Amino acid sequence: MPVAKEQIRRIIADNNLNSVADVYSLLKDSFKDILQELMEAELDASLGYEKNQKENVQTSNKRNGHSLSLMNSTCIENDGFTTT
C-alpha cells in the first residue's frame, strides 16, 4: 500500500522528525504496534472470539492473562510484547 507524499509530510511534521535517529525511533515504535495488533488478530482468529468478548463463547480454549514475550530482531532489541 503506497503512501502519498502528503501523508509522509504530515507524519514528518506531526512527529517532529529532524534526524535519521528520529525516523528510526518512529519506525521501531510503529513496527512494535503493528506486530502487537497482528498477534492479537491472530489470537482472535485462532480462538474464534475477540478479546473481552464474554457472551456466546463456546470453547474451552480461553485467554487467561498476560505474559511478557521477549523478541530479538534487527528492528527491535529486547522490547517486550504483552500477549493476552
C-alpha positions as CSV (number, residue, x, y, z in Angstrom):
1,M,0.0,0.0,0.0
2,P,1.9,3.1,-1.2
3,V,1.8,6.2,1.0
4,A,1.2,9.6,-0.7
5,K,3.9,12.3,-0.3
6,E,1.4,14.5,1.6
7,Q,0.9,11.7,4.1
8,I,4.7,11.4,4.6
9,R,5.0,15.2,5.0
10,R,2.2,15.1,7.7
11,I,3.9,12.2,9.5
12,I,7.2,14.2,9.5
13,A,5.5,17.3,10.8
14,D,3.3,15.5,13.4
15,N,6.3,13.6,14.8
16,N,8.9,16.4,14.6
17,L,11.3,14.2,12.6
18,N,14.6,16.0,12.3
19,S,17.2,13.2,12.0
20,V,17.7,9.6,10.9
21,A,17.6,8.7,14.6
22,D,14.1,10.2,14.9
23,V,12.9,8.3,11.8
24,Y,14.4,5.0,13.2
25,S,12.7,5.6,16.6
26,L,9.3,6.2,14.9
27,L,9.7,3.1,12.7
28,K,10.7,1.0,15.7
29,D,7.7,2.1,17.7
30,S,5.4,1.7,14.7
31,F,6.7,-1.8,14.0
32,K,6.1,-2.8,17.6
33,D,2.5,-1.5,17.5
34,I,1.8,-3.2,14.2
35,L,3.2,-6.5,15.3
36,Q,1.2,-6.3,18.5
37,E,-2.0,-5.8,16.5
38,L,-1.1,-8.7,14.2
39,M,-0.5,-11.0,17.1
40,E,-3.8,-10.0,18.8
41,A,-5.7,-10.6,15.5
42,E,-4.1,-14.0,15.0
43,L,-5.1,-14.9,18.6
44,D,-8.7,-13.7,17.9
45,A,-8.8,-15.8,14.8
46,S,-7.3,-18.9,16.5
47,L,-9.6,-18.8,19.5
48,G,-12.7,-17.8,17.4
49,Y,-13.7,-14.8,19.5
50,E,-12.4,-11.3,20.2
51,K,-10.6,-10.1,23.4
52,N,-13.1,-9.3,26.2
53,Q,-16.0,-10.9,24.4
54,K,-18.0,-12.6,27.2
55,E,-21.2,-13.8,25.6
56,N,-21.6,-16.9,23.4
57,V,-18.0,-18.2,23.8
58,Q,-18.3,-21.9,23.1
59,T,-14.7,-23.0,23.7
60,S,-12.6,-24.3,26.5
61,N,-9.6,-22.6,24.9
62,K,-9.6,-19.1,26.6
63,R,-7.4,-16.2,27.2
64,N,-6.0,-16.5,30.7
65,G,-3.9,-13.5,31.5
66,H,-0.8,-11.6,30.3
67,S,2.7,-12.7,29.8
68,L,5.8,-10.8,28.5
69,S,7.4,-12.3,25.4
70,L,10.9,-11.1,24.5
71,M,11.9,-10.9,20.9
72,N,15.2,-10.1,19.2
73,S,15.2,-8.7,15.7
74,T,17.2,-6.1,13.7
75,C,14.4,-3.6,14.3
76,I,13.6,-4.2,18.0
77,E,16.1,-5.0,20.6
78,N,14.9,-6.6,23.9
79,D,11.5,-4.9,23.8
80,G,8.7,-6.9,25.3
81,F,5.4,-7.5,23.7
82,T,2.5,-8.2,26.0
83,T,0.5,-11.1,24.8
84,T,-3.0,-11.9,26.0
